[in-house]
Amino acid sequence: MRPLLLLPLLPLAVLGALAFAPAPPPASDETWERLADCESGGDWHADTGNGYFGGLQIWPPTWYEVGGLRFADRPDRATRRQQITVAEEIRRQQGWEAWAYCARLTGLLEP
């Protein structure tokens, strides 16, 4: 019966492995451009009044959480490259689901 004592530790082992999973390789500039075209019409300084900002329509609380404040107070006030840098961290944490609608339209997620 001793092997049963290890069963409660299994979830911890799985979580530990996930915590150290390698980050996905960076997406290409072309990929980010396609996504921005869908999200904001390619306007990297978009402020449409919907509560999301910049070319990738990033929500300010997400921008803060992943370190966007090191570049600007809002995504639309950051450069394209800075927005992509922050977006890579968002993608690492949330995947393409962070941009679910446009990620599906552009083929980054299954329909």
A tleap script that builds the chain and sets N, CA, C and O, in Angstrom:
source leaprc.protein.ff14SB
mol = sequence {
  NMET ARG PRO LEU LEU LEU LEU PRO LEU LEU
  PRO LEU ALA VAL LEU GLY ALA LEU ALA PHE
  ALA PRO ALA PRO PRO PRO ALA SER ASP GLU
  THR TRP GLU ARG LEU ALA ASP CYS GLU SER
  GLY GLY ASP TRP HIE ALA ASP THR GLY ASN
  GLY TYR PHE GLY GLY LEU GLN ILE TRP PRO
  PRO THR TRP TYR GLU VAL GLY GLY LEU ARG
  PHE ALA ASP ARG PRO ASP ARG ALA THR ARG
  ARG GLN GLN ILE THR VAL ALA GLU GLU ILE
  ARG ARG GLN GLN GLY TRP GLU ALA TRP ALA
  TYR CYS ALA ARG LEU THR GLY LEU LEU GLU
  CPRO
}
set mol.1.N position { 0.799 -1.202 0.000 }
set mol.1.CA position { 0.000 0.000 0.000 }
set mol.1.C position { 0.845 1.271 0.000 }
set mol.1.O position { 0.290 2.363 -0.125 }
set mol.2.N position { 2.088 1.176 0.127 }
set mol.2.CA position { 2.937 2.359 0.166 }
set mol.2.C position { 2.838 3.236 -1.082 }
set mol.2.O position { 2.881 4.457 -0.934 }
set mol.3.N position { 2.708 2.705 -2.301 }
set mol.3.CA position { 2.608 3.560 -3.481 }
set mol.3.C position { 1.445 4.551 -3.416 }
set mol.3.O position { 1.513 5.605 -4.047 }
set mol.4.N position { 0.397 4.247 -2.682 }
set mol.4.CA position { -0.729 5.168 -2.565 }
set mol.4.C position { -0.333 6.469 -1.875 }
set mol.4.O position { -0.968 7.502 -2.086 }
set mol.5.N position { 0.688 6.425 -1.071 }
set mol.5.CA position { 1.136 7.639 -0.398 }
set mol.5.C position { 1.671 8.669 -1.382 }
set mol.5.O position { 1.687 9.862 -1.076 }
set mol.6.N position { 2.106 8.235 -2.546 }
set mol.6.CA position { 2.656 9.146 -3.539 }
set mol.6.C position { 1.578 9.832 -4.373 }
set mol.6.O position { 1.849 10.862 -4.990 }
set mol.7.N position { 0.370 9.290 -4.407 }
set mol.7.CA position { -0.688 9.866 -5.231 }
set mol.7.C position { -0.978 11.331 -4.917 }
set mol.7.O position { -1.162 12.108 -5.854 }
set mol.8.N position { -1.028 11.750 -3.665 }
set mol.8.CA position { -1.271 13.175 -3.408 }
set mol.8.C position { -0.167 14.085 -3.949 }
set mol.8.O position { -0.403 15.273 -4.166 }
set mol.9.N position { 1.014 13.552 -4.166 }
set mol.9.CA position { 2.122 14.359 -4.665 }
set mol.9.C position { 2.095 14.514 -6.177 }
set mol.9.O position { 2.769 15.391 -6.716 }
set mol.10.N position { 1.330 13.680 -6.873 }
set mol.10.CA position { 1.296 13.722 -8.328 }
set mol.10.C position { 0.879 15.093 -8.864 }
set mol.10.O position { 1.551 15.605 -9.759 }
set mol.11.N position { -0.198 15.716 -8.361 }
set mol.11.CA position { -0.544 17.050 -8.877 }
set mol.11.C position { 0.579 18.067 -8.690 }
set mol.11.O position { 0.776 18.929 -9.546 }
set mol.12.N position { 1.305 17.978 -7.598 }
set mol.12.CA position { 2.415 18.897 -7.373 }
set mol.12.C position { 3.515 18.685 -8.398 }
set mol.12.O position { 4.122 19.648 -8.867 }
set mol.13.N position { 3.773 17.448 -8.746 }
set mol.13.CA position { 4.794 17.154 -9.745 }
set mol.13.C position { 4.386 17.704 -11.106 }
set mol.13.O position { 5.211 18.268 -11.823 }
set mol.14.N position { 3.125 17.540 -11.457 }
set mol.14.CA position { 2.635 18.051 -12.740 }
set mol.14.C position { 2.709 19.574 -12.758 }
set mol.14.O position { 3.167 20.154 -13.743 }
set mol.15.N position { 2.269 20.228 -11.693 }
set mol.15.CA position { 2.340 21.685 -11.621 }
set mol.15.C position { 3.779 22.176 -11.691 }
set mol.15.O position { 4.065 23.184 -12.336 }
set mol.16.N position { 4.665 21.476 -11.040 }
set mol.16.CA position { 6.072 21.847 -11.085 }
set mol.16.C position { 6.626 21.773 -12.489 }
set mol.16.O position { 7.386 22.646 -12.907 }
set mol.17.N position { 6.253 20.741 -13.221 }
set mol.17.CA position { 6.713 20.597 -14.598 }
set mol.17.C position { 6.156 21.720 -15.466 }
set mol.17.O position { 6.865 22.251 -16.320 }
set mol.18.N position { 4.902 22.085 -15.257 }
set mol.18.CA position { 4.301 23.163 -16.039 }
set mol.18.C position { 4.940 24.507 -15.727 }
set mol.18.O position { 5.098 25.340 -16.619 }
set mol.19.N position { 5.302 24.722 -14.490 }
set mol.19.CA position { 5.897 25.993 -14.093 }
set mol.19.C position { 7.231 26.226 -14.786 }
set mol.19.O position { 7.633 27.371 -14.995 }
set mol.20.N position { 7.909 25.160 -15.139 }
set mol.20.CA position { 9.211 25.280 -15.771 }
set mol.20.C position { 9.176 24.940 -17.250 }
set mol.20.O position { 10.219 24.714 -17.863 }
set mol.21.N position { 7.974 24.904 -17.830 }
set mol.21.CA position { 7.859 24.643 -19.263 }
set mol.21.C position { 8.494 25.807 -20.019 }
set mol.21.O position { 8.356 26.961 -19.612 }
set mol.22.N position { 9.185 25.510 -21.112 }
set mol.22.CA position { 9.821 26.591 -21.863 }
set mol.22.C position { 8.780 27.513 -22.499 }
set mol.22.O position { 7.689 27.078 -22.868 }
set mol.23.N position { 9.131 28.774 -22.617 }
set mol.23.CA position { 8.243 29.742 -23.270 }
set mol.23.C position { 8.174 29.419 -24.758 }
set mol.23.O position { 9.139 28.909 -25.325 }
set mol.24.N position { 7.050 29.710 -25.392 }
set mol.24.CA position { 6.970 29.481 -26.831 }
set mol.24.C position { 7.926 30.427 -27.550 }
set mol.24.O position { 8.235 31.501 -27.035 }
set mol.25.N position { 8.396 30.042 -28.727 }
set mol.25.CA position { 9.261 30.966 -29.467 }
set mol.25.C position { 8.473 32.226 -29.832 }
set mol.25.O position { 7.255 32.165 -29.995 }
set mol.26.N position { 9.147 33.351 -29.959 }
set mol.26.CA position { 8.434 34.586 -30.307 }
set mol.26.C position { 7.695 34.441 -31.635 }
set mol.26.O position { 8.158 33.760 -32.550 }
set mol.27.N position { 6.549 35.088 -31.720 }
set mol.27.CA position { 5.797 35.110 -32.972 }
set mol.27.C position { 6.490 36.078 -33.934 }
set mol.27.O position { 7.192 36.994 -33.506 }
set mol.28.N position { 6.290 35.870 -35.208 }
set mol.28.CA position { 6.912 36.731 -36.214 }
set mol.28.C position { 6.246 38.103 -36.244 }
set mol.28.O position { 5.109 38.264 -35.799 }
set mol.29.N position { 6.965 39.081 -36.772 }
set mol.29.CA position { 6.383 40.411 -36.949 }
set mol.29.C position { 5.146 40.331 -37.836 }
set mol.29.O position { 4.163 41.034 -37.602 }
set mol.30.N position { 5.196 39.482 -38.848 }
set mol.30.CA position { 4.049 39.312 -39.746 }
set mol.30.C position { 2.819 38.830 -38.972 }
set mol.30.O position { 1.705 39.289 -39.223 }
set mol.31.N position { 3.022 37.913 -38.041 }
set mol.31.CA position { 1.910 37.414 -37.227 }
set mol.31.C position { 1.303 38.534 -36.402 }
set mol.31.O position { 0.082 38.682 -36.353 }
set mol.32.N position { 2.151 39.327 -35.750 }
set mol.32.CA position { 1.642 40.436 -34.939 }
set mol.32.C position { 0.940 41.470 -35.814 }
set mol.32.O position { -0.064 42.047 -35.397 }
set mol.33.N position { 1.451 41.713 -37.021 }
set mol.33.CA position { 0.798 42.660 -37.936 }
set mol.33.C position { -0.591 42.166 -38.330 }
set mol.33.O position { -1.547 42.941 -38.348 }
set mol.34.N position { -0.701 40.872 -38.645 }
set mol.34.CA position { -2.010 40.303 -39.003 }
set mol.34.C position { -2.984 40.443 -37.841 }
set mol.34.O position { -4.143 40.809 -38.034 }
set mol.35.N position { -2.511 40.152 -36.642 }
set mol.35.CA position { -3.369 40.257 -35.470 }
set mol.35.C position { -3.786 41.714 -35.229 }
set mol.35.O position { -4.949 41.985 -34.931 }
set mol.36.N position { -2.844 42.642 -35.357 }
set mol.36.CA position { -3.163 44.067 -35.176 }
set mol.36.C position { -4.124 44.558 -36.257 }
set mol.36.O position { -5.003 45.372 -35.975 }
set mol.37.N position { -3.968 44.076 -37.483 }
set mol.37.CA position { -4.903 44.455 -38.548 }
set mol.37.C position { -6.322 44.081 -38.163 }
set mol.37.O position { -7.258 44.843 -38.405 }
set mol.38.N position { -6.484 42.908 -37.564 }
set mol.38.CA position { -7.804 42.455 -37.143 }
set mol.38.C position { -8.282 43.214 -35.905 }
set mol.38.O position { -9.435 43.642 -35.850 }
set mol.39.N position { -7.419 43.382 -34.929 }
set mol.39.CA position { -7.811 43.991 -33.651 }
set mol.39.C position { -8.105 45.483 -33.761 }
set mol.39.O position { -9.066 45.974 -33.168 }
set mol.40.N position { -7.280 46.206 -34.517 }
set mol.40.CA position { -7.376 47.675 -34.506 }
set mol.40.C position { -7.279 48.298 -35.890 }
set mol.40.O position { -7.120 49.513 -36.008 }
set mol.41.N position { -7.372 47.492 -36.934 }
set mol.41.CA position { -7.164 48.030 -38.277 }
set mol.41.C position { -5.712 48.393 -38.514 }
set mol.41.O position { -5.396 49.166 -39.418 }
set mol.42.N position { -4.815 47.825 -37.689 }
set mol.42.CA position { -3.384 48.089 -37.825 }
set mol.42.C position { -2.934 49.409 -37.213 }
set mol.42.O position { -1.814 49.855 -37.463 }
set mol.43.N position { -3.785 50.034 -36.421 }
set mol.43.CA position { -3.450 51.304 -35.770 }
set mol.43.C position { -2.824 51.016 -34.408 }
set mol.43.O position { -3.526 50.706 -33.445 }
set mol.44.N position { -1.507 51.120 -34.339 }
set mol.44.CA position { -0.777 50.792 -33.119 }
set mol.44.C position { -1.007 51.818 -32.007 }
set mol.44.O position { -0.584 51.603 -30.871 }
set mol.45.N position { -1.667 52.920 -32.321 }
set mol.45.CA position { -1.966 53.936 -31.307 }
set mol.45.C position { -3.476 54.087 -31.122 }
set mol.45.O position { -3.963 55.157 -30.759 }
set mol.46.N position { -4.202 53.010 -31.375 }
set mol.46.CA position { -5.668 53.033 -31.301 }
set mol.46.C position { -6.169 53.275 -29.883 }
set mol.46.O position { -5.716 52.653 -28.922 }
set mol.47.N position { -7.116 54.196 -29.788 }
set mol.47.CA position { -7.873 54.469 -28.562 }
set mol.47.C position { -9.311 54.631 -29.034 }
set mol.47.O position { -9.759 55.744 -29.311 }
set mol.48.N position { -10.026 53.526 -29.124 }
set mol.48.CA position { -11.356 53.524 -29.738 }
set mol.48.C position { -12.481 53.794 -28.753 }
set mol.48.O position { -13.642 53.887 -29.150 }
set mol.49.N position { -12.148 53.921 -27.471 }
set mol.49.CA position { -13.177 54.171 -26.476 }
set mol.49.C position { -13.827 52.910 -25.929 }
set mol.49.O position { -14.792 52.987 -25.169 }
set mol.50.N position { -13.300 51.745 -26.314 }
set mol.50.CA position { -13.889 50.481 -25.844 }
set mol.50.C position { -13.196 49.920 -24.604 }
set mol.50.O position { -13.563 48.847 -24.125 }
set mol.51.N position { -12.193 50.638 -24.078 }
set mol.51.CA position { -11.488 50.169 -22.892 }
set mol.51.C position { -10.236 49.361 -23.187 }
set mol.51.O position { -9.510 48.979 -22.269 }
set mol.52.N position { -9.979 49.098 -24.465 }
set mol.52.CA position { -8.783 48.378 -24.899 }
set mol.52.C position { -7.969 49.341 -25.752 }
set mol.52.O position { -8.526 50.215 -26.416 }
set mol.53.N position { -6.643 49.178 -25.732 }
set mol.53.CA position { -5.799 50.177 -26.364 }
set mol.53.C position { -4.690 49.553 -27.200 }
set mol.53.O position { -4.304 48.400 -27.008 }
set mol.54.N position { -4.190 50.358 -28.135 }
set mol.54.CA position { -3.052 49.977 -28.946 }
set mol.54.C position { -3.420 49.067 -30.098 }
set mol.54.O position { -4.584 48.720 -30.300 }
set mol.55.N position { -2.411 48.693 -30.838 }
set mol.55.CA position { -2.609 47.861 -32.015 }
set mol.55.C position { -3.184 46.504 -31.709 }
set mol.55.O position { -3.896 45.928 -32.532 }
set mol.56.N position { -2.886 45.986 -30.540 }
set mol.56.CA position { -3.343 44.646 -30.168 }
set mol.56.C position { -4.496 44.692 -29.179 }
set mol.56.O position { -4.895 43.665 -28.629 }
set mol.57.N position { -5.038 45.905 -28.952 }
set mol.57.CA position { -6.206 46.095 -28.092 }
set mol.57.C position { -6.028 45.406 -26.737 }
set mol.57.O position { -6.781 44.506 -26.364 }
set mol.58.N position { -5.008 45.862 -26.021 }
set mol.58.CA position { -4.674 45.303 -24.710 }
set mol.58.C position { -5.441 46.057 -23.626 }
set mol.58.O position { -5.491 47.287 -23.623 }
set mol.59.N position { -6.027 45.312 -22.725 }
set mol.59.CA position { -6.775 45.857 -21.594 }
set mol.59.C position { -5.780 46.413 -20.571 }
set mol.59.O position { -4.831 45.714 -20.216 }
set mol.60.N position { -5.964 47.640 -20.087 }
set mol.60.CA position { -4.993 48.236 -19.164 }
set mol.60.C position { -4.598 47.375 -17.964 }
set mol.60.O position { -3.406 47.303 -17.668 }
set mol.61.N position { -5.528 46.710 -17.246 }
set mol.61.CA position { -5.065 45.865 -16.139 }
set mol.61.C position { -4.090 44.765 -16.589 }
set mol.61.O position { -3.159 44.425 -15.858 }
set mol.62.N position { -4.301 44.221 -17.765 }
set mol.62.CA position { -3.366 43.216 -18.284 }
set mol.62.C position { -2.025 43.870 -18.579 }
set mol.62.O position { -0.977 43.314 -18.252 }
set mol.63.N position { -2.052 45.034 -19.188 }
set mol.63.CA position { -0.835 45.798 -19.478 }
set mol.63.C position { -0.023 46.007 -18.200 }
set mol.63.O position { 1.195 45.824 -18.195 }
set mol.64.N position { -0.706 46.394 -17.114 }
set mol.64.CA position { -0.012 46.621 -15.836 }
set mol.64.C position { 0.579 45.325 -15.300 }
set mol.64.O position { 1.734 45.284 -14.874 }
set mol.65.N position { -0.231 44.262 -15.327 }
set mol.65.CA position { 0.172 42.981 -14.723 }
set mol.65.C position { 1.404 42.376 -15.374 }
set mol.65.O position { 2.211 41.739 -14.697 }
set mol.66.N position { 1.560 42.565 -16.676 }
set mol.66.CA position { 2.685 41.919 -17.359 }
set mol.66.C position { 3.864 42.868 -17.589 }
set mol.66.O position { 4.795 42.540 -18.325 }
set mol.67.N position { 3.822 44.035 -16.963 }
set mol.67.CA position { 4.984 44.913 -16.998 }
set mol.67.C position { 4.982 45.991 -18.057 }
set mol.67.O position { 6.031 46.568 -18.345 }
set mol.68.N position { 3.841 46.279 -18.641 }
set mol.68.CA position { 3.780 47.308 -19.671 }
set mol.68.C position { 4.129 48.706 -19.186 }
set mol.68.O position { 4.544 49.556 -19.974 }
set mol.69.N position { 3.959 48.945 -17.887 }
set mol.69.CA position { 4.250 50.280 -17.352 }
set mol.69.C position { 5.714 50.666 -17.497 }
set mol.69.O position { 6.050 51.845 -17.392 }
set mol.70.N position { 6.580 49.710 -17.732 }
set mol.70.CA position { 7.985 50.074 -17.938 }
set mol.70.C position { 8.160 50.829 -19.262 }
set mol.70.O position { 9.186 51.468 -19.494 }
set mol.71.N position { 7.133 50.741 -20.132 }
set mol.71.CA position { 7.184 51.427 -21.428 }
set mol.71.C position { 6.296 52.669 -21.477 }
set mol.71.O position { 6.732 53.730 -21.923 }
set mol.72.N position { 5.067 52.536 -21.023 }
set mol.72.CA position { 4.099 53.644 -21.090 }
set mol.72.C position { 2.933 53.328 -20.169 }
set mol.72.O position { 2.752 52.188 -19.742 }
set mol.73.N position { 2.142 54.354 -19.867 }
set mol.73.CA position { 1.013 54.136 -18.965 }
set mol.73.C position { -0.132 53.377 -19.626 }
set mol.73.O position { -0.958 52.782 -18.934 }
set mol.74.N position { -0.191 53.391 -20.958 }
set mol.74.CA position { -1.212 52.630 -21.694 }
set mol.74.C position { -0.585 52.085 -22.963 }
set mol.74.O position { 0.395 52.642 -23.457 }
set mol.75.N position { -1.138 51.001 -23.500 }
set mol.75.CA position { -0.566 50.414 -24.713 }
set mol.75.C position { -0.503 51.373 -25.899 }
set mol.75.O position { 0.487 51.372 -26.630 }
set mol.76.N position { -1.530 52.186 -26.105 }
set mol.76.CA position { -1.552 53.083 -27.263 }
set mol.76.C position { -0.485 54.166 -27.190 }
set mol.76.O position { -0.218 54.838 -28.186 }
set mol.77.N position { 0.118 54.339 -26.044 }
set mol.77.CA position { 1.178 55.337 -25.880 }
set mol.77.C position { 2.572 54.713 -25.961 }
set mol.77.O position { 3.580 55.403 -25.815 }
set mol.78.N position { 2.614 53.425 -26.192 }
set mol.78.CA position { 3.880 52.701 -26.356 }
set mol.78.C position { 4.147 52.502 -27.848 }
set mol.78.O position { 3.235 52.596 -28.670 }
set mol.79.N position { 5.388 52.231 -28.181 }
set mol.79.CA position { 5.721 51.952 -29.581 }
set mol.79.C position { 5.191 50.575 -29.983 }
set mol.79.O position { 4.832 49.758 -29.134 }
set mol.80.N position { 5.153 50.344 -31.257 }
set mol.80.CA position { 4.752 49.035 -31.785 }
set mol.80.C position { 5.606 47.933 -31.155 }
set mol.80.O position { 5.072 46.937 -30.666 }
set mol.81.N position { 6.919 48.106 -31.166 }
set mol.81.CA position { 7.834 47.095 -30.631 }
set mol.81.C position { 7.565 46.862 -29.146 }
set mol.81.O position { 7.578 45.715 -28.698 }
set mol.82.N position { 7.326 47.909 -28.383 }
set mol.82.CA position { 7.033 47.762 -26.957 }
set mol.82.C position { 5.724 47.005 -26.742 }
set mol.82.O position { 5.628 46.165 -25.847 }
set mol.83.N position { 4.724 47.301 -27.558 }
set mol.83.CA position { 3.455 46.580 -27.456 }
set mol.83.C position { 3.656 45.096 -27.751 }
set mol.83.O position { 3.075 44.240 -27.083 }
set mol.84.N position { 4.472 44.799 -28.741 }
set mol.84.CA position { 4.736 43.397 -29.079 }
set mol.84.C position { 5.499 42.713 -27.950 }
set mol.84.O position { 5.221 41.557 -27.630 }
set mol.85.N position { 6.448 43.406 -27.347 }
set mol.85.CA position { 7.193 42.835 -26.217 }
set mol.85.C position { 6.237 42.442 -25.094 }
set mol.85.O position { 6.340 41.349 -24.537 }
set mol.86.N position { 5.311 43.332 -24.766 }
set mol.86.CA position { 4.324 43.042 -23.724 }
set mol.86.C position { 3.384 41.931 -24.187 }
set mol.86.O position { 3.030 41.049 -23.404 }
set mol.87.N position { 2.986 41.972 -25.440 }
set mol.87.CA position { 2.082 40.948 -25.973 }
set mol.87.C position { 2.712 39.561 -25.927 }
set mol.87.O position { 2.007 38.573 -25.723 }
set mol.88.N position { 4.009 39.472 -26.112 }
set mol.88.CA position { 4.681 38.169 -26.014 }
set mol.88.C position { 4.539 37.607 -24.598 }
set mol.88.O position { 4.361 36.402 -24.424 }
set mol.89.N position { 4.617 38.470 -23.596 }
set mol.89.CA position { 4.432 38.005 -22.217 }
set mol.89.C position { 2.981 37.591 -21.986 }
set mol.89.O position { 2.718 36.589 -21.320 }
set mol.90.N position { 2.050 38.351 -22.528 }
set mol.90.CA position { 0.637 37.969 -22.428 }
set mol.90.C position { 0.430 36.609 -23.086 }
set mol.90.O position { -0.238 35.737 -22.531 }
set mol.91.N position { 1.005 36.434 -24.267 }
set mol.91.CA position { 0.867 35.150 -24.978 }
set mol.91.C position { 1.502 34.017 -24.183 }
set mol.91.O position { 0.972 32.906 -24.159 }
set mol.92.N position { 2.626 34.282 -23.536 }
set mol.92.CA position { 3.272 33.242 -22.726 }
set mol.92.C position { 2.347 32.813 -21.592 }
set mol.92.O position { 2.278 31.629 -21.260 }
set mol.93.N position { 1.639 33.767 -20.998 }
set mol.93.CA position { 0.770 33.465 -19.863 }
set mol.93.C position { -0.602 32.936 -20.273 }
set mol.93.O position { -1.142 32.043 -19.620 }
set mol.94.N position { -1.167 33.480 -21.346 }
set mol.94.CA position { -2.550 33.166 -21.703 }
set mol.94.C position { -2.711 32.448 -23.034 }
set mol.94.O position { -3.783 31.921 -23.332 }
set mol.95.N position { -1.660 32.424 -23.828 }
set mol.95.CA position { -1.777 31.861 -25.168 }
set mol.95.C position { -2.507 32.828 -26.090 }
set mol.95.O position { -2.804 33.964 -25.720 }
set mol.96.N position { -2.786 32.352 -27.297 }
set mol.96.CA position { -3.496 33.185 -28.270 }
set mol.96.C position { -4.929 33.468 -27.838 }
set mol.96.O position { -5.589 34.326 -28.422 }
set mol.97.N position { -5.421 32.757 -26.821 }
set mol.97.CA position { -6.777 32.996 -26.310 }
set mol.97.C position { -6.957 34.437 -25.833 }
set mol.97.O position { -8.086 34.923 -25.761 }
set mol.98.N position { -5.875 35.118 -25.511 }
set mol.98.CA position { -5.981 36.519 -25.104 }
set mol.98.C position { -6.583 37.371 -26.220 }
set mol.98.O position { -7.156 38.429 -25.959 }
set mol.99.N position { -6.453 36.911 -27.447 }
set mol.99.CA position { -7.008 37.587 -28.619 }
set mol.99.C position { -7.894 36.597 -29.374 }
set mol.99.O position { -7.790 36.459 -30.593 }
set mol.100.N position { -8.760 35.915 -28.640 }
set mol.100.CA position { -9.487 34.751 -29.162 }
set mol.100.C position { -10.170 34.992 -30.507 }
set mol.100.O position { -9.974 34.210 -31.437 }
set mol.101.N position { -10.954 36.039 -30.631 }
set mol.101.CA position { -11.712 36.262 -31.866 }
set mol.101.C position { -10.772 36.437 -33.059 }
set mol.101.O position { -10.890 35.727 -34.057 }
set mol.102.N position { -9.848 37.377 -32.950 }
set mol.102.CA position { -8.939 37.635 -34.070 }
set mol.102.C position { -7.933 36.502 -34.267 }
set mol.102.O position { -7.505 36.243 -35.392 }
set mol.103.N position { -7.557 35.834 -33.192 }
set mol.103.CA position { -6.646 34.693 -33.338 }
set mol.103.C position { -7.313 33.591 -34.155 }
set mol.103.O position { -6.648 32.903 -34.930 }
set mol.104.N position { -8.604 33.422 -33.989 }
set mol.104.CA position { -9.322 32.438 -34.808 }
set mol.104.C position { -9.421 32.915 -36.256 }
set mol.104.O position { -9.196 32.140 -37.185 }
set mol.105.N position { -9.756 34.177 -36.442 }
set mol.105.CA position { -9.887 34.716 -37.803 }
set mol.105.C position { -8.577 34.647 -38.578 }
set mol.105.O position { -8.581 34.443 -39.792 }
set mol.106.N position { -7.464 34.814 -37.886 }
set mol.106.CA position { -6.162 34.823 -38.554 }
set mol.106.C position { -5.487 33.454 -38.562 }
set mol.106.O position { -4.359 33.324 -39.037 }
set mol.107.N position { -6.164 32.439 -38.045 }
set mol.107.CA position { -5.627 31.083 -38.094 }
set mol.107.C position { -4.659 30.727 -36.982 }
set mol.107.O position { -4.004 29.687 -37.050 }
set mol.108.N position { -4.553 31.561 -35.965 }
set mol.108.CA position { -3.657 31.254 -34.849 }
set mol.108.C position { -4.285 30.265 -33.877 }
set mol.108.O position { -3.581 29.574 -33.139 }
set mol.109.N position { -5.612 30.200 -33.881 }
set mol.109.CA position { -6.369 29.227 -33.088 }
set mol.109.C position { -7.323 28.497 -34.018 }
set mol.109.O position { -7.750 29.031 -35.042 }
set mol.110.N position { -7.643 27.285 -33.647 }
set mol.110.CA position { -8.636 26.529 -34.416 }
set mol.110.C position { -9.991 27.225 -34.319 }
set mol.110.O position { -10.336 27.767 -33.268 }
set mol.111.N position { -10.761 27.214 -35.410 }
set mol.111.CA position { -12.097 27.845 -35.370 }
set mol.111.C position { -13.041 27.164 -34.402 }
set mol.111.O position { -14.190 27.582 -34.264 }
savepdb mol mol.pdb
quit
